[in-house]
Amino acid sequence: MSAESAVNPVAAGTLLADRAYDELRSAVLANRLRPGDALSVPALATRMGISRSPVREAVQRLIHDGLASHVPHRGAVVSTVDVEDVRQLYVVREVMEGLAARLATERLDATRVAELRDLLDRHEQVVASDSAEESHIEMDMAYHRLIREVAGNTHLTAALDTIQGKAHLALHSLWRSPEAPRLAVQEHRRIFEAMTAGDPDAAELAAREHIRRLRIRLSQAVANGPAPDTPAAGFRSVE
């Protein structure tokens, strides 16, 4: 499948760059655009039925998010990460997500509690309905993103946005396990319960434990190799 055929046309209207970004990001997270695929602005613009300028801006946002990278003499491509890089990312992410949960607990209000609860409920429904892998990844990212918003630290948010983008390229291996989505929701619930109990220490610990467990499950998934009929997640083993 060519990179161009992995994306859909974008409806005309305002905010074309946002729409192009959403489509490209969705294609990357769904593994329709695979690690190493070229992101040709002219070709993608033709496929989406829009001008090159909003596509160029969308590709730059993917690079900022860590979902794409610029390769000399080739241009932008979907990011490819090796196993050791992912492990290191998750070590850093563990500390930072823990801090985000701690800060969010100190700033939590009734409105944010309701938003977090709604996200968790919807994620549980997604798990129960056995929805597509992309839905699990989107819900997982949305939950952590909301905690960062509540935390209210722009520097922490900016750092985690980039780390999370690259780290989530690995989730195509992680979500292969039928237990992974259920375990993720359970761990998200533990973070939520600690936050709503007003216990910053417990919230930080629960968030760090969640990321640590993700890292362990990811390592096990990679060690077991690609699942049958499942595209590789773009790993380059360094072992």
N, C-alpha and C positions, 0 to 999 in steps of 0.2 A: 504494500500500500504506500502510495506517495504521500508526502506531507500535505500536499494540497488537497488530496481526496479525504484526508482525515478531519477536515473542518467543513462547516456548513456555511452557506451564504448568510450574510448579516443583513437584517432588515434596514431599509433606509430610514433616516431620521436624525435626531440630534444625538450627541454623545457617541459617535461612531467608534471613537478610540476605546471607550469603555466596553462597548458591545464586542468589538474585535478582541479585546483583552479577555473578556469573559469566555468567548468561544475558544480562543487558543489555550487558555488556562484549563478549561474543561477538557479539551482534547489531550493535554499533557497528563492531567490527573487520571483520566480514563485510560491512559496508555494507548490512545489512538495515534497520538504523536509520541513516538518512542525516543528514548535516549539516543542522541547522536543524529537524529533527523534534522536536516537543514530547514531553517525557517526563512525561506526566500520571500522577501517582502513583495516583489512584483507578482510572483506566482500566487501567494496567499491573497493578495489584493484582488486578483482576477477571480479566484475561487469564491471569495466572499462577496464579490460584486460591489466593492467600494474602492476609493482611491488609495494610493500607497501611504499617504501621510498618517491616517489613523492606524494602519497596520504597523507602520514603523514605530509609532508611539507604543502600541500594544506589545510589540516584541521587546522594546526597551524596558517596559515594565516587567516582563517575564525575566529579563536579565537581572533586574533589580531584586526580584523575588527569589532569585537563585534557581528558577526553573529552566533558565536558558543561559547560555554563555556565548561570548564572542570568540571565535577561533580565527586567528590571522589567516588571510588569503582564502577564507571560506565564508566568513560571516557568522551570523547567529545560528546556533544549533541548540536542540533540547539538551539540557545538562545530563551528563553521565558521571556518576560517582562510583568510587571503588569501595570495597567493604570496609577498609580501615578508615576511610574518610567518613563514612556513615557512623561508624562506632564513635569516632571523635566528636562528630556533630551531636550525637545523643548524649555524650558525657557533658558537653557544654549546655545542651538544652535542658538536661535534668536540673542543673543548678538554677538556670534562668527561669524555667517554668515554676520551680519551687518559690523563687522570689516573687514572681508574678502572683501566685496564689496567696502568698503572705500579704502583699500590698493590697490585693483585691479584698481580702477579708477585712482589712481595716477601713475600707471605703464602701463596703457593701450596703445597699439600701433595699427597700422593699421592691422597687421597680426592677433592679438588677437581679434580685432573687427570683422574681417571676420569670424574667427572661432566661436565666440559667435553667430553671425548672422546666420551662417549655422546651428548650433545646434538648434536654435529657429525655423528656417524654417522647419527643419526635424521633430521637435517635433510637430509643427502645422500639418504637413502631417500625422503623426502618429495619432493625435487626429481626423483629418478629415476622416481617413480610418477606424476608430473604431478598432484599433489594440488591441492585447492582453494586459492585465494588465502589464505583465512583460516589454513590450516595453515602457510604460509610466514611469515605475519606473527607467528603465535604462537611459532614456533620462533626467529625472529629476536629477538623480545622476550625470550624465555626465556634465550637465550645472553647477551645484554647484562645481563640481570637477575642472572644467576649471577656474572658478572664483578664486578658491583657488590657482591654479597654477599661475595665473596671479599675484595674491597678493604677492607671492614670500616669504612668511614667513613659514619656515619649521615647526616651533613649532605649529603654528596655524593650518597648514595642518594636522599634525599628530594627534592633538587633535580632529579636525573635522572629520577626516577619521573614527576614532573609534566611535564617537557620531553618525555620519550619518549611519554607518552600523547598529547599533542597532535601531536607530530611524526609518529606512526604513522597519524594520520588521512590523511596524504598518501600513504601507501604503496599505496593503491588505484590511484593513477596509476602509481606506480613499478613495481608487479608486473605491469603490463600487458605489459612486455617479457618474452619467453620466456627471455632471457638473464639477467634480473635475479636470480632466485633462485640460479642457478648461480654468478654472480659474487659474490653475498653470501656463499655458503658458502666459496668460495675465499678471500675476504678474512677471513672468520672463522678459517679454517685458519691464515692468516699470523699473526694475533694469537695464536692458540693456540701455534704453533711458537715464537714469540718469548718467550711467557710460560714455556713449559716449558724453554726454553733458559736461563732465568734472566736474561734481558736486559731490564731495565725500560725502557731507552731505546728499544730496538727494539719492545717491546710498545706503548709509548705512540705511537710513530711509526706502527705498523701500524693501531692503533685510529683514530688521527686520519685516516689516509689512507682508511680504510674509510668513515668518516662523510663525508669530503670527496667521495669518489666517489659515495656515495648522494645527496648534495646535487646533484652535477652530473647524475646520471641522472634525478633528480626534475625538475630544471629542464628537461631535454630532453623528458621525458614530458609535462610541462605545456605546453611550447611546441608540441608536436605535436598537442595537443587530445585530447578524449576518444576512446577506441577505440570502434569500432562495437559497439552493444548493451552498452556498459559505462556504468553510472551515473557521473555526475560525482562527483569526490571532495570536493566542497564548497569549491572554491577560489573566491575573489573576486579577480579580477585587478586589480592596482592600476597596471598599465602602460598 
